[in-house]
Amino acid sequence: MTEELHLTQEWDKVFPKSDKVDHKKVTFHNHFGITLVAESFVHK
């Protein structure tokens, strides 16, 4: 099975983006081999 993910680093939330927080999308594979996508919000 081949996956093709199209991720954007643009802000796509309904709440306003804060200058106090860094945001990025991350991907990883779990132990079943499934690709998971998550969002990382880190205080600057």
MDAnalysis code that builds the backbone (N, CA, C; Angstrom):
import MDAnalysis as mda
import numpy as np

u = mda.Universe.empty(132, n_residues=44, atom_resindex=np.repeat(np.arange(44), 3), trajectory=True)
u.add_TopologyAttr("name", ["N", "CA", "C"] * 44)
u.add_TopologyAttr("resid", np.arange(1, 45))
u.add_TopologyAttr("resname", ["MET", "THR", "GLU", "GLU", "LEU", "HIS", "LEU", "THR", "GLN", "GLU", "TRP", "ASP", "LYS", "VAL", "PHE", "PRO", "LYS", "SER", "ASP", "LYS", "VAL", "ASP", "HIS", "LYS", "LYS", "VAL", "THR", "PHE", "HIS", "ASN", "HIS", "PHE", "GLY", "ILE", "THR", "LEU", "VAL", "ALA", "GLU", "SER", "PHE", "VAL", "HIS", "LYS"])
u.atoms.positions = np.array([
    [0.839, -1.175, 0.000],
    [0.000, 0.000, 0.000],
    [0.887, 1.242, 0.000],
    [0.644, 2.127, -0.917],
    [1.409, 3.362, -1.015],
    [0.512, 4.537, -0.648],
    [1.056, 5.410, 0.183],
    [0.303, 6.589, 0.604],
    [0.967, 7.834, 0.044],
    [0.152, 8.794, -0.316],
    [0.674, 10.093, -0.722],
    [-0.055, 11.144, 0.093],
    [0.689, 11.819, 0.973],
    [0.101, 12.826, 1.839],
    [0.417, 14.209, 1.300],
    [-0.569, 15.068, 1.326],
    [-0.388, 16.458, 0.911],
    [-0.637, 17.330, 2.143],
    [0.438, 17.703, 2.816],
    [0.338, 18.499, 4.031],
    [0.699, 19.941, 3.734],
    [0.008, 20.839, 4.369],
    [0.325, 22.252, 4.228],
    [0.818, 22.778, 5.571],
    [1.764, 23.674, 5.549],
    [2.245, 24.303, 6.777],
    [1.512, 25.618, 7.033],
    [0.546, 25.945, 6.175],
    [-0.244, 27.160, 6.357],
    [-1.206, 26.982, 7.522],
    [-1.639, 28.095, 8.093],
    [-2.582, 28.057, 9.206],
    [-3.958, 27.683, 8.669],
    [-4.516, 26.582, 9.159],
    [-5.812, 26.106, 8.665],
    [-6.801, 25.858, 9.803],
    [-6.660, 26.601, 10.881],
    [-7.522, 26.435, 12.061],
    [-8.613, 27.507, 12.076],
    [-9.648, 27.275, 12.888],
    [-10.724, 28.259, 13.010],
    [-10.408, 29.305, 14.074],
    [-9.397, 29.054, 14.920],
    [-9.000, 30.019, 15.936],
    [-7.772, 30.784, 15.450],
    [-7.576, 32.015, 15.942],
    [-6.460, 32.835, 15.455],
    [-5.097, 32.280, 15.865],
    [-4.115, 32.476, 15.006],
    [-2.748, 32.043, 15.277],
    [-2.097, 33.016, 16.251],
    [-1.385, 32.488, 17.226],
    [-0.712, 33.306, 18.227],
    [0.760, 33.455, 17.874],
    [1.303, 34.642, 18.098],
    [2.735, 34.873, 17.900],
    [3.561, 34.245, 19.023],
    [2.907, 33.767, 20.071],
    [3.595, 33.176, 21.217],
    [3.783, 31.670, 21.083],
    [3.275, 31.090, 19.981],
    [3.294, 29.636, 19.821],
    [3.840, 29.268, 18.447],
    [4.753, 28.297, 18.407],
    [5.218, 27.725, 17.141],
    [4.305, 26.561, 16.785],
    [3.984, 26.446, 15.504],
    [3.065, 25.403, 15.033],
    [3.709, 24.671, 13.870],
    [3.610, 23.339, 13.871],
    [4.048, 22.570, 12.712],
    [3.304, 21.248, 12.686],
    [3.201, 20.671, 11.506],
    [2.580, 19.365, 11.336],
    [3.682, 18.319, 11.302],
    [3.435, 17.215, 11.970],
    [4.415, 16.139, 12.040],
    [3.763, 14.832, 11.603],
    [4.571, 13.939, 11.040],
    [4.084, 12.618, 10.653],
    [4.981, 11.559, 11.271],
    [4.405, 10.420, 11.552],
    [5.178, 9.288, 12.045],
    [4.400, 8.014, 11.765],
    [5.083, 6.895, 11.843],
    [4.468, 5.588, 11.609],
    [4.321, 4.875, 12.948],
    [3.148, 4.320, 13.196],
    [2.962, 3.552, 14.425],
    [3.438, 2.114, 14.221],
    [3.316, 1.288, 15.240],
    [3.842, -0.079, 15.156],
    [3.018, -0.977, 14.232],
    [1.866, -0.496, 13.745],
    [1.082, -1.234, 12.754],
    [1.459, -0.829, 11.330],
    [2.367, 0.155, 11.199],
    [2.774, 0.629, 9.888],
    [1.867, 1.693, 9.310],
    [0.960, 2.216, 10.129],
    [0.027, 3.249, 9.679],
    [0.676, 4.613, 9.875],
    [0.591, 5.459, 8.864],
    [1.118, 6.814, 8.964],
    [0.120, 7.690, 9.702],
    [0.588, 8.352, 10.746],
    [-0.238, 9.265, 11.531],
    [0.258, 10.686, 11.319],
    [-0.669, 11.614, 11.303],
    [-0.341, 13.030, 11.171],
    [-0.846, 13.737, 12.416],
    [-0.008, 14.580, 12.993],
    [-0.382, 15.320, 14.199],
    [0.071, 16.762, 14.050],
    [-0.380, 17.587, 14.959],
    [0.022, 18.986, 14.976],
    [0.780, 19.246, 16.265],
    [1.865, 19.960, 16.151],
    [2.692, 20.288, 17.303],
    [2.561, 21.781, 17.583],
    [2.173, 22.110, 18.810],
    [2.088, 23.492, 19.263],
    [3.067, 23.635, 20.415],
    [4.085, 24.484, 20.247],
    [5.135, 24.643, 21.252],
    [5.257, 26.115, 21.610],
    [5.279, 26.395, 22.911],
    [5.440, 27.768, 23.395],
    [6.807, 28.289, 22.984],
    [6.857, 29.519, 22.490],
    [8.133, 30.120, 22.072],
    [8.954, 30.528, 23.270],
])
